[in-house]
Structures are given as structure tokens and as C-alpha cells.
Amino acid sequence: MTRFETILTHPGGAHADEFLACSVLLAVQPAPVVRREPTDDDLARAEVCVVDVGHRHEPARHNFDHHQLPKDHPPTCALSLVLQHLGIYADARQFCDWLETTEWFDTRGPIGTARWLGTTPETLAKLNSPVHTALLRRFALAARLEPGDPLWEMMRAIGTDIVDYVAKLRTRLDWLEGRAEFWTLELGGRPAQVLFVPRTEPLPEDPGLGLDRFIQGRGRGDEVVAIVSPDRRSSGYGLERYRDNPRVDFTRLEGRPGVHFAHARGFVAKTTVTDVAELQAMLVRAAG
């Protein structure tokens, strides 16, 4: 993304789409955020990012508005346009479950969004967070935010978390694609799939990151019953139910050699075992 000096968005009421769009832009470049109507000069100068206002989508000039799009256009908000320009929109839509809902809220409103989600506006209202409300209210009250302002710093942190999460999860999924295995085991007299993630040194910061998305992305969600992945607290592996599948109960491993923890509810166990055959035997035993 070419450099810009200022991020400009509309005054008045604030919404999640321009708040998050500005936050993501701050993760790219730490510029002041100004809330006022844009001038023709603002829209003509690439040094000014004009977000969610101006009726122009001109990425080369850093103009990211969606209000001029036809009413039957797929739900697209200012955040969508910024993520597209950064080249991470497809991954963000895949990895950030909240993004599509944000697009719908901004372009279709709460009633249309509730209908799309198969629920009611009243149910959606019960999910409102005071954190969300307070941040948008403070943003709406601001005319200009500079580095060092608490809200500016929080926005940059939020944007950085979004960008970093998308990048880390893409890297993780690519890593899993070349290393993870799907075992087919007879568990309780029926075949089942188990995801196995090998140990590496050093271990990833979060060995569990992306495992569910990897399974779902491979179309194995209905087949996988358990995951075997490196245990961060020992040299062995952790065994866990996948989406709480009842076909395995790890309380059956309590007190067995190599098992140093089995949760009382049976959904996870921790081992010092590294041998694949032993791990597979534990899974068979946990299936009864």
C-alpha cells in the first residue's frame, strides 16, 4: 500500500465498519484519524485515505466508500474495501466469522441481518457488548485522533490484531497442509478419522491454532472424532475430542502408563507418549 498521511472518515454516528476499516489502516501506517466531510481535494489526493464517505471507490487514490454501490450489490462495507486493497479479504472472510455479519449489519441493517442469520433483532440486541458500544461512542465524539491518544492506540492495536491473525492463520494452514495427517482407525467397531499434528522444535506458539479450520476446509468435519497434537507442557501429545464427539472418552485412560492427565469430563488427555502406535492404541482404548 502506498503511503498516506491522514485517514479521514465521516462525522456523526460511528459504526463498526468505518471504525474497523480505520483500525486496519492504522496497522499499516500510523496516521492521524480525522472525522469530517471530505473535500474534492481530499478525494483527489492519495495522501488522504477517505473511508466510508465520499461516494467513491478508488483504491489507487485511497478512497474506500461503498454507499454508491447498487442496492442489490452483495453486502460490502468500507472494511471490505480496505481488506480487498490489502489483498487479505478472501482470507479474512474465511477466518474471521464476524466479518460477513459486519458487512450485513452495515448494508442491510439489523432486521435484514437477523433474517439472514435466521434469528430476530431482539436476539441480536442481547449479544451487544458494552465494549463495542463504548468504543464506537468515543469514536463518534472525536474530531481528530493522534498517536498517543488512548482511543487511537486502541484502534491501532485492534487493527494490528486483525491483520496479524489473518496472516498467522494463513501461514499455519499452509504449514498444516504439508505436515498434518489424517489417520483412519477402528474406534468402537467403526472406522473414524483422527487428525495427527507432528511435533516440531521449536513448537508453534499455539499448536492448536487453525486445527478446526483445517479439518473443515478439507471437508472432514463429519468424519473426524479426535485430534492428536503436541502438548506444550510435556514432550508428548495431547488427545482431544473433536467438537466434543462422544465416540471417545479419555477418562478411560486415567492411570494408564504415559498418561499424566485425563479430564474428568473425558474430552482431553495429556501424555508423555511420542510413539505413533502407542498413541493410536490409546485412541482405540478411549473409544471403549
C-alpha positions as CSV (number, residue, x, y, z in Angstrom):
1,M,0.0,0.0,0.0
2,T,1.4,3.4,-1.0
3,R,2.0,5.9,1.8
4,F,-0.7,8.2,3.1
5,E,-0.6,11.0,5.7
6,T,-4.2,11.1,7.0
7,I,-7.2,8.8,7.5
8,L,-10.5,10.7,7.0
9,T,-13.9,9.4,7.8
10,H,-17.4,10.9,8.2
11,P,-18.5,12.8,11.4
12,G,-21.6,11.9,13.4
13,G,-22.7,8.5,14.4
14,A,-20.0,5.8,14.2
15,H,-20.4,2.2,13.0
16,A,-18.2,-0.9,13.2
17,D,-17.3,-0.8,9.5
18,E,-15.5,2.5,9.4
19,F,-14.1,2.1,12.9
20,L,-12.5,-1.2,11.9
21,A,-11.5,0.0,8.5
22,C,-9.6,2.9,10.1
23,S,-8.1,0.5,12.6
24,V,-6.8,-1.8,9.9
25,L,-5.3,1.2,8.1
26,L,-3.6,2.2,11.3
27,A,-2.0,-1.2,11.4
28,V,-0.5,-0.4,8.0
29,Q,0.5,3.2,8.7
30,P,0.2,5.2,12.0
31,A,-1.5,8.3,10.7
32,P,-3.9,10.8,12.4
33,V,-7.7,9.9,12.0
34,V,-9.9,12.9,11.2
35,R,-13.7,12.8,11.3
36,R,-15.3,15.4,8.9
37,E,-16.8,15.6,5.4
38,P,-14.2,15.2,2.6
39,T,-13.4,17.9,0.2
40,D,-12.8,17.4,-3.5
41,D,-9.1,17.9,-2.7
42,D,-9.2,15.2,-0.1
43,L,-10.7,12.8,-2.7
44,A,-8.1,13.7,-5.3
45,R,-5.0,13.3,-3.1
46,A,-3.8,9.8,-2.4
47,E,-2.1,11.1,0.7
48,V,-5.6,11.2,2.3
49,C,-7.4,7.9,2.9
50,V,-11.1,8.7,2.6
51,V,-13.1,5.9,4.4
52,D,-16.9,5.3,4.3
53,V,-17.7,8.6,2.8
54,G,-17.2,10.5,-0.5
55,H,-19.2,8.1,-2.8
56,R,-16.0,6.9,-4.4
57,H,-14.2,3.6,-4.5
58,E,-10.8,4.4,-6.0
59,P,-8.2,2.3,-4.3
60,A,-5.3,4.0,-6.2
61,R,-6.3,7.2,-4.5
62,H,-7.1,5.6,-1.2
63,N,-10.9,6.3,-1.5
64,F,-12.9,3.5,0.2
65,D,-16.6,4.2,0.1
66,H,-19.4,1.7,-0.6
67,H,-22.5,3.9,-0.4
68,Q,-22.6,4.4,-4.2
69,L,-22.9,0.7,-4.8
70,P,-26.3,-0.5,-6.1
71,K,-28.8,-1.8,-3.5
72,D,-28.6,-5.3,-4.8
73,H,-24.8,-5.4,-4.6
74,P,-23.5,-8.2,-2.3
75,P,-23.1,-6.9,1.2
76,T,-19.9,-4.8,1.1
77,C,-18.7,-2.2,3.6
78,A,-15.8,0.1,3.9
79,L,-13.9,-2.5,5.8
80,S,-14.4,-5.0,3.0
81,L,-12.9,-2.5,0.5
82,V,-9.8,-1.8,2.7
83,L,-9.2,-5.5,3.2
84,Q,-9.5,-6.1,-0.6
85,H,-7.0,-3.4,-1.2
86,L,-4.6,-5.0,1.2
87,G,-5.0,-8.4,-0.5
88,I,-6.3,-10.2,2.6
89,Y,-10.1,-10.1,2.1
90,A,-10.5,-13.7,1.0
91,D,-8.6,-15.0,4.0
92,A,-10.4,-12.6,6.3
93,R,-13.8,-13.7,5.1
94,Q,-12.7,-17.3,5.7
95,F,-11.0,-16.8,9.1
96,C,-13.0,-14.0,10.7
97,D,-16.5,-15.3,11.3
98,W,-17.7,-11.8,12.4
99,L,-16.7,-10.1,9.1
100,E,-19.7,-11.2,7.0
101,T,-22.1,-10.2,9.8
102,T,-20.4,-6.8,10.0
103,E,-21.0,-6.4,6.2
104,W,-24.6,-7.3,6.6
105,F,-25.3,-5.1,9.5
106,D,-23.8,-2.1,7.7
107,T,-25.5,-2.6,4.4
108,R,-28.8,-4.4,5.3
109,G,-29.4,-3.2,8.9
110,P,-30.4,-5.3,12.0
111,I,-33.7,-6.6,10.6
112,G,-32.2,-7.8,7.3
113,T,-29.2,-9.2,9.2
114,A,-31.4,-11.1,11.7
115,R,-33.5,-12.6,8.9
116,W,-30.3,-13.7,7.1
117,L,-29.0,-15.3,10.3
118,G,-32.3,-17.0,11.0
119,T,-33.0,-15.1,14.2
120,T,-34.6,-11.9,15.5
121,P,-33.4,-8.4,16.0
122,E,-34.2,-8.8,19.7
123,T,-31.8,-11.8,19.9
124,L,-29.1,-9.9,18.2
125,A,-29.6,-7.0,20.7
126,K,-28.9,-9.4,23.5
127,L,-25.5,-10.1,22.0
128,N,-24.4,-6.4,22.1
129,S,-21.2,-5.8,24.1
130,P,-20.7,-2.7,26.2
131,V,-17.1,-2.7,25.0
132,H,-18.3,-2.4,21.4
133,T,-20.7,0.3,22.3
134,A,-18.2,2.3,24.3
135,L,-15.5,2.3,21.6
136,L,-18.0,3.4,18.9
137,R,-19.4,6.1,21.2
138,R,-16.0,7.5,22.0
139,F,-15.1,7.4,18.3
140,A,-18.2,9.3,17.4
141,L,-17.3,12.1,19.8
142,A,-13.8,12.6,18.4
143,A,-13.0,15.1,15.7
144,R,-9.3,14.1,15.4
145,L,-7.3,11.3,16.9
146,E,-3.5,11.3,17.0
147,P,-0.8,8.8,18.1
148,G,-0.7,8.8,21.9
149,D,-4.5,9.3,22.2
150,P,-5.8,6.2,24.1
151,L,-8.5,5.6,21.5
152,W,-6.1,5.9,18.6
153,E,-3.7,3.4,20.3
154,M,-6.6,1.0,21.0
155,M,-7.7,1.2,17.3
156,R,-4.2,0.5,16.1
157,A,-4.0,-2.5,18.5
158,I,-7.3,-3.8,17.2
159,G,-6.3,-3.4,13.5
160,T,-2.9,-5.0,14.2
161,D,-4.6,-8.0,15.8
162,I,-6.9,-8.5,12.8
163,V,-4.1,-8.3,10.3
164,D,-1.7,-10.4,12.3
165,Y,-4.4,-13.1,13.0
166,V,-5.2,-13.4,9.3
167,A,-1.5,-13.7,8.4
168,K,-0.7,-16.1,11.1
169,L,-3.7,-18.4,10.4
170,R,-2.8,-18.4,6.7
171,T,0.8,-19.4,7.5
172,R,-0.5,-22.1,9.9
173,L,-2.9,-23.6,7.5
174,D,-0.2,-23.7,4.8
175,W,2.1,-25.4,7.3
176,L,-0.6,-28.0,8.3
177,E,-1.3,-28.7,4.6
178,G,2.2,-30.2,4.2
179,R,2.6,-31.9,7.6
180,A,-0.7,-32.9,9.3
181,E,-2.0,-36.4,8.7
182,F,-5.5,-38.0,8.9
183,W,-5.4,-41.4,10.5
184,T,-8.2,-43.9,9.8
185,L,-8.7,-46.1,12.9
186,E,-11.3,-48.6,14.1
187,L,-12.9,-46.9,17.1
188,G,-15.6,-48.8,18.8
189,G,-16.0,-51.1,15.9
190,R,-16.4,-48.4,13.3
191,P,-13.9,-46.5,11.2
192,A,-13.1,-42.9,12.2
193,Q,-10.8,-40.2,11.2
194,V,-8.2,-38.6,13.6
195,L,-6.1,-35.6,12.8
196,F,-2.5,-36.0,13.8
197,V,-0.2,-33.0,14.0
198,P,3.5,-33.9,14.5
199,R,5.8,-32.3,17.0
200,T,8.4,-29.8,15.7
201,E,11.2,-28.0,17.5
202,P,10.5,-25.3,18.4
203,L,6.8,-25.8,18.9
204,P,4.5,-23.2,17.4
205,E,3.3,-20.6,19.9
206,D,-0.2,-22.0,19.7
207,P,-0.1,-25.6,18.5
208,G,-3.9,-25.7,18.4
209,L,-4.2,-22.7,16.1
210,G,-6.2,-23.4,12.9
211,L,-6.9,-27.1,13.5
212,D,-10.7,-26.8,13.3
213,R,-10.5,-24.6,10.2
214,F,-8.0,-27.1,8.6
215,I,-10.4,-30.0,9.3
216,Q,-13.4,-28.1,8.0
217,G,-11.5,-26.8,5.0
218,R,-10.6,-30.4,4.0
219,G,-14.3,-31.4,4.2
220,R,-13.7,-33.8,7.0
221,G,-15.8,-32.3,9.7
222,D,-18.3,-35.2,9.8
223,E,-15.6,-37.8,9.9
224,V,-13.0,-36.6,12.4
225,V,-13.7,-37.6,16.0
226,A,-10.4,-36.7,17.7
227,I,-7.2,-34.6,17.4
228,V,-3.7,-35.6,18.4
229,S,-1.4,-32.6,18.7
230,P,1.8,-31.6,20.6
231,D,1.4,-30.9,24.3
232,R,3.0,-27.7,25.3
233,R,3.6,-28.8,28.9
234,S,5.4,-32.0,28.1
235,S,7.4,-33.8,25.4
236,G,4.4,-35.8,24.4
237,Y,1.0,-35.2,22.9
238,G,-2.5,-34.1,23.8
239,L,-5.5,-36.1,22.9
240,E,-8.9,-34.3,22.5
241,R,-12.3,-34.9,21.2
242,Y,-13.1,-33.0,18.0
243,R,-16.2,-30.8,18.6
244,D,-16.9,-32.9,21.7
245,N,-17.6,-36.1,19.7
246,P,-18.9,-38.7,22.2
247,R,-17.2,-41.6,20.4
248,V,-14.1,-41.1,22.6
249,D,-13.9,-40.8,26.3
250,F,-10.5,-40.1,27.7
251,T,-11.4,-40.9,31.3
252,R,-10.8,-44.5,30.1
253,L,-7.1,-43.6,30.0
254,E,-6.9,-42.4,33.6
255,G,-3.9,-44.0,35.4
256,R,-2.5,-45.7,32.2
257,P,1.3,-45.6,31.6
258,G,2.3,-42.4,29.8
259,V,-0.9,-40.5,30.7
260,H,-0.3,-37.8,33.2
261,F,-3.7,-36.1,33.0
262,A,-7.2,-37.2,31.9
263,H,-10.0,-34.6,32.3
264,A,-12.9,-35.8,34.5
265,R,-15.4,-34.9,31.7
266,G,-13.4,-37.1,29.2
267,F,-12.8,-34.6,26.5
268,V,-9.0,-34.3,26.8
269,A,-6.0,-36.2,28.0
270,K,-2.3,-35.4,28.2
271,T,0.5,-37.9,27.5
272,T,4.3,-38.2,27.6
273,V,4.0,-40.7,24.7
274,T,5.6,-39.9,21.3
275,D,5.3,-43.3,19.6
276,V,2.6,-43.3,16.9
277,A,1.5,-46.9,17.5
278,E,1.1,-46.2,21.3
279,L,-1.0,-43.0,20.6
280,Q,-3.3,-44.9,18.2
281,A,-3.7,-47.7,20.8
282,M,-4.7,-45.0,23.4
283,L,-7.4,-43.7,21.0
284,V,-8.7,-47.2,20.5
285,R,-8.9,-47.7,24.2
286,A,-10.6,-44.4,24.7
287,A,-13.3,-45.5,22.3
288,G,-14.2,-48.4,24.5
